[in-house]
Amino acid sequence: MLGVQLVFSQGRKGSQLSDIWCRDLAICLELRRDVLGLNVITGNFLDARLPERFFDIVTMWNVLEHFSDPLQSLTKAREVLNKSGTLLVETLNTDSLAFRIFGRNHPLFAPSYHCVFFNVKTLKRMLDKSGFRAIWEAPIQSYVRTPRGYRTLRYFKYRLLRGSFGKLFNDVILVAATTCE
């Protein structure tokens, strides 16, 4: 799923989650709006009218590489985060072993819909330019080829796997950042 999530919380009772989805996925929208009671805005994150300095958390799960101007998207995220807010970015990592071996033939390269690619260094540089400071990073996922196609191997929860397997096969990285104020 592509989307940017924004979280505003005033303690547990006043929490609010807003989802901005890039695609009109009717079932997901119905579930999020009607069943979960979330504020779902369909459309482009950059065009969404959002209050400044309002949200505690902005998440970009596998979405930053889809923006034609990721710097502009990160700058918008900074503008809507409050002073103590956190940004979480999950994206493909071009420094992974698989990317180094397969290059443009890597199955996740998908140039038709991935506009920009990152590694930890380039992502941190982009975060710095947009007013963020990276505070944590981790390899969280790899892809393994099986007879049924590629399968996800998520090891985010397991520190031992992140520190060993993840350092070598880190196809997807997660970086947490705060605003520089």
C-alpha positions as CSV (number, residue, x, y, z in Angstrom):
1,M,0.0,0.0,0.0
2,L,1.2,3.4,-0.8
3,G,0.4,6.2,1.6
4,V,1.5,8.7,4.1
5,Q,0.1,8.4,7.6
6,L,-0.1,11.3,9.9
7,V,-0.7,10.8,13.6
8,F,-1.9,13.4,16.1
9,S,-2.4,12.4,19.7
10,Q,-3.4,14.1,22.8
11,G,-3.1,11.2,25.2
12,R,-4.8,8.0,24.4
13,K,-8.4,9.3,24.3
14,G,-7.8,12.1,21.8
15,S,-5.7,10.3,19.3
16,Q,-6.4,10.9,15.7
17,L,-4.9,9.1,12.6
18,S,-5.2,10.6,9.1
19,D,-4.3,8.5,6.1
20,I,-3.5,10.0,2.7
21,W,-3.6,7.4,0.0
22,C,-2.2,7.8,-3.5
23,R,-4.7,5.5,-5.1
24,D,-8.5,5.2,-5.0
25,L,-8.6,1.7,-3.5
26,A,-12.3,1.5,-2.6
27,I,-12.2,-1.5,-0.3
28,C,-9.2,-0.1,1.7
29,L,-10.9,3.3,1.9
30,E,-14.2,1.8,3.1
31,L,-12.4,-0.2,5.7
32,R,-10.3,2.7,7.0
33,R,-13.2,5.2,7.0
34,D,-16.2,3.2,7.9
35,V,-14.9,0.3,10.0
36,L,-11.8,1.9,11.6
37,G,-13.2,5.4,11.7
38,L,-10.1,7.0,10.3
39,N,-9.9,10.3,8.6
40,V,-8.9,9.3,5.0
41,I,-7.9,11.8,2.4
42,T,-7.5,10.5,-1.1
43,G,-5.1,12.3,-3.3
44,N,-1.6,13.7,-3.5
45,F,0.2,14.4,-0.2
46,L,1.7,17.6,-1.6
47,D,-1.8,18.9,-2.5
48,A,-3.5,17.9,0.8
49,R,-4.6,20.8,3.0
50,L,-3.0,19.9,6.4
51,P,-2.5,22.0,9.5
52,E,1.0,23.1,10.1
53,R,2.9,21.8,13.2
54,F,0.0,19.6,14.1
55,F,1.1,15.9,13.8
56,D,3.2,13.9,16.2
57,I,4.2,11.2,13.6
58,V,4.4,11.1,9.8
59,T,5.1,7.7,8.3
60,M,6.2,7.1,4.7
61,W,6.1,3.3,4.3
62,N,7.5,2.5,0.8
63,V,6.3,5.8,-0.6
64,L,9.2,8.2,-0.8
65,E,10.7,6.4,-3.9
66,H,7.4,7.1,-5.7
67,F,7.5,10.9,-5.4
68,S,9.1,12.6,-8.4
69,D,10.4,15.3,-5.9
70,P,11.2,13.5,-2.6
71,L,12.8,16.7,-1.1
72,Q,9.5,18.5,-1.6
73,S,7.6,15.7,0.1
74,L,10.0,15.6,3.0
75,T,9.7,19.3,3.4
76,K,5.9,19.1,3.5
77,A,6.3,16.3,6.2
78,R,8.5,18.7,8.3
79,E,5.9,21.5,7.9
80,V,3.1,19.4,9.3
81,L,5.0,17.8,12.1
82,N,5.0,19.5,15.5
83,K,8.4,20.5,17.1
84,S,8.9,17.2,18.8
85,G,7.5,15.1,16.0
86,T,9.0,12.0,14.4
87,L,9.2,11.0,10.7
88,L,9.6,7.3,9.9
89,V,10.7,6.5,6.3
90,E,10.8,2.9,5.0
91,T,12.4,2.6,1.5
92,L,14.4,0.3,-0.8
93,N,18.1,0.3,-0.2
94,T,20.5,0.4,-3.2
95,D,23.4,-0.7,-1.0
96,S,21.9,-4.1,-0.4
97,L,23.7,-7.2,-1.6
98,A,21.0,-8.0,-4.1
99,F,21.0,-4.5,-5.6
100,R,24.8,-4.7,-5.9
101,I,24.7,-8.0,-7.6
102,F,21.7,-7.5,-9.9
103,G,21.8,-3.7,-10.5
104,R,19.1,-2.6,-12.8
105,N,17.9,-6.2,-13.2
106,H,16.9,-6.3,-9.5
107,P,13.2,-7.3,-9.5
108,L,12.4,-4.4,-7.2
109,F,14.1,-1.8,-9.3
110,A,10.8,-1.3,-11.2
111,P,11.7,1.9,-13.0
112,S,8.1,2.4,-14.2
113,Y,6.9,3.5,-10.8
114,H,10.0,4.0,-8.6
115,C,11.2,7.5,-9.4
116,V,14.1,7.8,-6.9
117,F,16.3,5.3,-5.1
118,F,18.1,5.6,-1.8
119,N,20.7,4.1,0.4
120,V,21.2,5.1,4.1
121,K,23.7,7.8,3.2
122,T,21.6,9.5,0.4
123,L,18.4,9.2,2.5
124,K,20.1,10.9,5.5
125,R,21.4,13.6,3.2
126,M,17.9,14.2,1.8
127,L,16.5,14.3,5.4
128,D,19.2,16.9,6.3
129,K,18.3,19.1,3.3
130,S,14.6,19.1,4.3
131,G,15.2,20.0,7.9
132,F,15.4,16.6,9.7
133,R,18.0,14.9,11.7
134,A,18.2,11.1,11.5
135,I,18.2,9.5,14.9
136,W,17.9,5.8,14.2
137,E,18.2,3.4,11.3
138,A,17.9,-0.3,10.7
139,P,17.7,-2.9,8.0
140,I,14.2,-4.4,8.3
141,Q,13.4,-6.6,5.3
142,S,14.8,-8.6,2.4
143,Y,13.3,-10.4,-0.5
144,V,14.0,-14.1,-1.1
145,R,13.3,-15.8,-4.4
146,T,11.2,-18.9,-4.1
147,P,9.6,-21.2,-6.7
148,R,6.4,-19.1,-6.2
149,G,8.2,-15.8,-6.8
150,Y,9.7,-13.3,-4.4
151,R,8.8,-13.5,-0.8
152,T,9.3,-11.0,2.0
153,L,11.6,-11.8,4.8
154,R,10.9,-9.3,7.6
155,Y,13.3,-9.3,10.5
156,F,12.6,-5.9,12.0
157,K,11.5,-7.5,15.4
158,Y,14.7,-9.6,15.8
159,R,17.7,-7.6,16.8
160,L,20.1,-10.6,16.1
161,L,18.8,-10.9,12.5
162,R,18.9,-7.2,11.9
163,G,22.5,-7.1,13.1
164,S,23.7,-10.2,11.1
165,F,21.4,-11.1,8.2
166,G,20.1,-7.6,7.9
167,K,23.5,-6.0,7.5
168,L,24.2,-8.1,4.4
169,F,20.8,-8.5,2.8
170,N,19.2,-5.2,3.7
171,D,16.9,-4.6,0.7
172,V,14.6,-2.3,2.8
173,I,15.7,0.2,5.4
174,L,13.8,2.1,8.1
175,V,15.1,5.5,9.2
176,A,13.6,7.6,12.0
177,A,14.2,11.4,12.1
178,T,13.2,14.4,14.1
179,T,12.9,18.0,13.1
180,C,15.9,20.2,13.5
181,E,14.6,22.9,15.8
